[in-house]
């Protein structure tokens, strides 16, 4: 057996274990009936949003795996099962006659989670768009367009509007280049240096560069960059900064698989590593950072996080916490559905089992080498 296949098996088991309650219930049009909505005491509006949160965020992490047929027969059986559940779920979530028809039009939160769903479609167009019948395609496009009735907040939310338009363009629907242009130009203004962007006019010490900003900037510009000379001109800097931020995230992972619990939205758990996972998926890791090194580091993070009791309730739904059950970690906008952004750590499952990410011998990551006195690369800031 190739060295990383045990890791891959563990990743598949972990991802499908997290995603199964969401997709099985939604595919049966029972998500609203069965999914609990845990949130801060006294917050009353989260049931209006939590189900689309759970679906969109689950899909954004699951999508690359769905798009890559597996060599292993059992993994391929699971992949096909989940791809079918995902398509049934897309139907259930966007069919106006479904009891699980989701809120794309009320208040602001749906802009966020429609964007995560749109990102999933860009990550797996073969399974999540090409295989849909025309009725579901039309319902999906109509649902995404409903988010245009409200403007996003002046922060990373601009990228949510841009991601939705990027997906609509891919679907062959009418799309608004201004929403994309505004997000790209504004984030250029918010670039803070050394690979990091402000979340709006101010820089925040949190993981929003990984939760949202860098992954969406990269995938938007990769998808639409050729459509405008201005966007094409932005592309090299966006990609260069993305590499640097991936380098920083890899260095954040401690020898025991922990990482700093800083900033808001810590209840997204190892979703904080989305950008590093995307860099691995897209073969754009920094020079000197080996794919199997990142596999080893992320596996340590996943194991360390999921090992804490209380992460799931008795029915397998995620509970609020950075590790285990820690209700006080969740901000007022956090509910059960929000937590499923953790699936974004699993993006490298979109690489085939023979890719060096999975096939190479495990390697120690930077902090392991640094804290054990081994030879290691020095770090330096990114010059513009």
C-alpha positions in Angstrom: 0.0 0.0 0.0 1.3 3.5 -0.9 2.4 5.4 2.2 -0.3 8.0 2.2 -3.3 5.7 1.5 -4.0 5.1 5.1 -4.1 8.8 5.6 -6.4 9.1 2.6 -8.7 6.4 4.0 -8.9 8.3 7.3 -9.6 11.6 5.4 -12.4 10.0 3.4 -13.9 8.5 6.6 -13.7 11.8 8.4 -15.2 13.9 5.6 -18.1 11.5 4.8 -18.8 11.1 8.5 -19.2 14.9 8.9 -21.1 15.3 5.7 -23.5 12.4 5.8 -26.1 13.7 8.2 -26.5 16.9 6.2 -26.7 15.3 2.7 -28.8 12.3 3.7 -31.4 14.3 5.3 -31.5 17.0 2.6 -31.6 14.4 -0.2 -34.7 13.0 1.5 -36.1 16.6 2.0 -36.0 16.2 5.8 -33.1 18.5 6.8 -35.3 21.2 8.3 -37.2 18.5 10.2 -34.1 16.8 11.7 -31.1 19.2 11.9 -30.7 20.8 15.3 -29.9 24.5 15.3 -27.6 25.2 18.2 -26.7 28.9 18.7 -26.1 31.5 21.4 -28.9 31.8 23.9 -31.3 34.5 23.0 -30.5 34.6 19.3 -33.7 33.8 17.5 -33.0 34.3 13.7 -30.5 31.5 13.0 -33.1 28.9 12.0 -33.8 31.1 9.0 -30.2 30.6 7.8 -28.6 27.6 9.3 -29.8 25.0 6.8 -28.3 26.8 3.8 -25.2 27.3 5.8 -24.9 23.6 6.5 -25.5 22.7 2.8 -23.3 25.3 1.1 -20.4 24.8 3.5 -20.5 21.1 3.4 -20.5 21.2 -0.4 -17.5 23.6 -0.7 -15.3 21.1 1.1 -16.8 18.0 -0.4 -16.8 19.1 -4.1 -13.2 18.3 -5.2 -13.5 14.8 -3.9 -16.8 14.3 -5.8 -15.1 15.4 -9.0 -12.2 12.9 -8.9 -13.1 9.2 -9.6 -11.2 6.9 -7.2 -9.2 3.9 -8.0 -10.1 2.1 -4.8 -13.4 0.4 -5.3 -14.8 1.2 -1.8 -13.8 4.8 -2.1 -15.4 5.0 -5.6 -18.6 3.5 -4.3 -18.7 6.2 -1.5 -17.9 8.9 -4.0 -20.7 8.0 -6.3 -23.1 7.7 -3.4 -22.2 11.2 -2.2 -22.3 12.7 -5.7 -25.8 11.4 -6.1 -26.8 12.7 -2.6 -25.3 16.1 -3.5 -27.4 16.3 -6.7 -30.6 15.3 -4.9 -29.7 17.9 -2.3 -29.3 20.6 -4.9 -32.7 19.8 -6.1 -34.3 19.7 -2.6 -32.6 23.0 -1.6 -33.7 25.0 -4.7 -37.1 23.5 -5.6 -39.8 26.0 -4.5 -42.1 23.1 -3.8 -39.7 21.3 -1.5 -40.1 21.4 2.3 -36.4 22.0 2.4 -36.4 24.9 -0.1 -33.8 27.2 1.3 -33.7 30.9 2.1 -31.8 32.7 -0.6 -33.8 36.0 -0.4 -34.4 37.0 3.3 -31.8 39.1 5.1 -28.1 39.1 4.4 -26.7 35.8 5.6 -27.8 33.8 2.4 -25.3 35.9 0.4 -22.6 34.1 2.3 -23.8 30.6 1.9 -25.0 30.9 -1.6 -21.4 31.9 -2.4 -20.0 28.8 -0.7 -22.5 26.7 -2.7 -21.4 28.5 -5.9 -17.7 27.9 -5.0 -18.6 24.2 -4.7 -20.0 24.2 -8.2 -16.9 25.8 -9.6 -14.8 23.1 -7.8 -16.9 20.2 -9.2 -18.7 21.4 -12.3 -18.8 17.9 -13.8 -20.8 16.4 -10.9 -22.6 19.4 -9.6 -23.7 21.2 -12.8 -23.2 19.1 -16.0 -25.2 16.1 -14.5 -28.2 18.2 -13.4 -31.3 18.2 -15.5 -32.6 21.4 -16.9 -35.3 21.9 -14.2 -32.7 21.7 -11.4 -30.3 23.9 -13.3 -33.0 26.6 -13.7 -34.0 26.4 -10.1 -30.3 26.7 -9.0 -29.6 29.7 -11.2 -32.8 31.4 -9.9 -31.9 30.7 -6.3 -28.4 32.2 -6.7 -29.8 35.3 -8.5 -32.1 36.0 -5.5 -29.0 37.1 -3.5 -28.7 40.2 -5.8 -31.6 41.9 -4.0 -29.2 42.9 -1.1 -25.8 44.4 -1.2 -23.0 42.7 0.7 -21.2 44.4 3.6 -18.0 46.3 3.0 -15.6 43.5 3.9 -14.8 40.0 2.7 -18.5 39.8 1.8 -17.7 41.5 -1.5 -16.1 38.3 -2.5 -19.3 36.4 -1.8 -21.2 38.5 -4.4 -18.3 38.1 -6.8 -18.2 34.3 -6.4 -21.9 34.0 -7.1 -21.4 36.0 -10.3 -18.4 33.9 -11.3 -20.4 30.7 -10.9 -23.3 32.2 -12.9 -20.9 33.0 -15.7 -19.7 29.4 -15.7 -23.4 28.2 -15.8 -24.0 30.3 -18.9 -26.4 32.6 -17.1 -26.3 36.4 -17.3 -23.7 37.6 -14.9 -22.6 41.0 -13.5 -18.9 41.8 -14.1 -19.2 44.9 -11.9 -19.7 42.8 -8.8 -16.6 40.9 -9.6 -14.6 44.0 -10.5 -15.6 45.8 -7.4 -14.5 42.9 -5.1 -11.2 42.5 -6.9 -10.3 46.2 -6.9 -11.4 46.7 -3.3 -9.3 43.8 -2.1 -6.3 45.2 -3.9 -6.9 48.3 -1.8 -7.1 46.2 1.4 -3.9 44.3 0.8 -1.9 44.7 4.0 1.4 43.1 2.9 3.3 39.9 3.3 0.5 37.8 1.8 -2.4 39.1 4.0 -5.5 41.2 3.2 -7.5 43.3 5.6 -11.1 42.2 6.2 -12.4 45.5 4.9 -10.3 48.6 5.7 -8.8 47.1 8.8 -6.5 44.1 9.3 -7.8 41.4 11.6 -5.8 38.7 13.4 -8.1 35.8 12.4 -8.4 33.1 9.7 -10.6 35.0 7.3 -7.8 35.1 4.8 -8.2 31.3 4.8 -11.9 30.9 5.4 -12.8 33.2 2.6 -10.5 35.8 1.1 -7.5 33.9 -0.4 -9.4 30.8 -1.7 -12.1 32.9 -3.3 -9.7 35.5 -4.8 -7.7 32.7 -6.3 -10.6 30.8 -7.8 -12.4 33.9 -9.0 -9.3 35.2 -10.8 -8.5 31.7 -12.2 -12.0 31.5 -13.6 -12.5 35.0 -15.0 -9.1 36.5 -15.2 -8.9 36.2 -19.0 -12.2 38.0 -19.4 -10.7 41.4 -18.7 -7.2 42.9 -19.3 -7.5 44.6 -15.9 -8.2 41.3 -14.2 -5.5 39.5 -16.1 -3.1 42.2 -14.8 -4.1 41.5 -11.2 -3.6 37.8 -11.5 0.2 37.4 -10.8 0.1 39.4 -7.6 -3.0 37.6 -6.3 -1.4 34.2 -6.9 2.0 35.3 -5.5 0.3 36.5 -2.3 -1.7 33.3 -2.1 1.5 31.2 -2.1 3.0 33.3 0.7 -0.1 33.0 2.9 -0.1 29.2 2.4 3.5 29.2 3.6 2.5 31.0 6.7 -0.4 28.6 7.4 1.9 25.6 7.1 4.2 27.2 9.7 1.3 27.8 12.1 0.8 24.0 12.5 2.6 23.0 15.7 4.4 19.6 16.1 1.3 18.2 17.9 -1.2 19.2 15.2 -2.5 22.3 17.1 -2.6 25.8 15.6 -3.2 29.2 17.3 -6.8 29.8 18.4 -6.9 33.4 17.4 -9.6 35.6 16.0 -13.3 35.1 15.4 -15.2 32.1 13.9 -13.0 29.5 15.6 -16.0 27.2 15.6 -15.1 26.5 12.0 -12.3 24.3 13.4 -9.8 23.0 10.9 -11.6 25.0 8.2 -9.0 27.5 9.1 -6.6 25.5 6.9 -8.8 25.8 3.8 -6.2 27.9 1.9 -3.3 25.6 2.6 -5.5 22.7 1.4 -6.4 24.6 -1.7 -2.7 25.3 -2.4 -2.0 21.6 -2.2 -5.0 20.8 -4.4 -3.9 23.2 -7.1 -0.2 22.2 -6.9 0.8 25.7 -5.9 2.6 25.1 -2.6 5.6 27.3 -1.8 9.1 26.2 -2.9 10.6 23.9 -0.3 7.1 22.9 1.1 6.5 19.3 -0.1 3.0 18.0 -0.7 3.5 15.0 1.6 4.7 17.4 4.3 1.4 19.2 4.1 -0.5 15.9 4.1 1.3 15.0 7.3 0.6 18.3 8.9 -3.0 18.4 7.9 -3.6 14.8 9.0 -2.1 15.8 12.4 -4.5 18.7 12.6 -7.6 16.6 11.7 -6.7 13.9 14.1 -6.0 16.3 16.9 -9.2 18.2 16.4 -11.6 15.2 16.0 -10.0 13.3 18.9 -11.7 15.7 21.4 -15.0 14.2 22.9 -18.1 16.2 22.3 -17.4 17.3 18.7 -20.6 15.6 17.6 -23.9 15.1 19.2 -25.5 11.6 19.6 -27.0 11.9 16.0 -23.7 12.8 14.4 -24.3 16.6 14.0 -21.4 19.0 14.7 -21.5 21.0 17.9 -20.2 24.5 18.5 -16.6 24.5 19.6 -13.0 24.9 18.5 -12.4 21.4 19.9 -15.2 19.4 21.4 -18.2 21.2 22.6 -17.5 24.8 23.6 -20.7 26.9 23.2 -19.0 30.1 24.4 -16.7 29.9 21.4 -19.5 30.7 19.0 -20.3 34.3 18.1 -24.0 35.3 17.7 -23.9 34.6 14.0 -22.7 31.0 14.6 -25.1 28.1 14.6 -25.0 24.4 13.7 -25.0 25.0 10.0 -22.0 27.4 10.2 -19.8 24.7 11.6 -19.7 22.7 8.3 -17.0 25.0 6.8 -14.6 22.7 8.6 -15.0 20.4 5.6 -12.8 22.7 3.6 -9.7 21.1 5.1 -10.4 18.0 2.9 -9.9 19.7 -0.5 -6.8 17.6 -1.4 -9.1 14.6 -1.7 -9.7 16.0 -5.1 -6.2 14.8 -6.0 -5.9 11.2 -7.3 -4.4 8.6 -5.0 -1.3 8.4 -7.2 -0.5 12.2 -6.8 2.6 12.8 -4.7 0.5 14.4 -2.0 -0.8 10.9 -1.3 1.9 8.6 -2.7 5.1 10.1 -1.2 6.5 9.0 2.1 5.3 11.2 5.1 7.5 14.2 5.8 7.9 16.3 8.9 6.5 19.8 8.6 8.3 23.0 9.4 7.5 23.4 13.1 8.5 19.7 13.7 11.8 20.4 12.1 12.3 23.7 13.8 11.5 22.4 17.3 13.6 19.3 17.0 16.8 21.1 15.9 16.8 19.7 12.3 17.9 21.6 9.3 15.0 23.9 8.2 14.4 26.8 5.8 14.5 30.3 7.2 11.4 32.5 6.7 11.2 35.9 5.1 8.5 38.4 4.2 7.0 38.6 0.7 8.3 41.6 -1.2 6.0 43.3 -3.7 
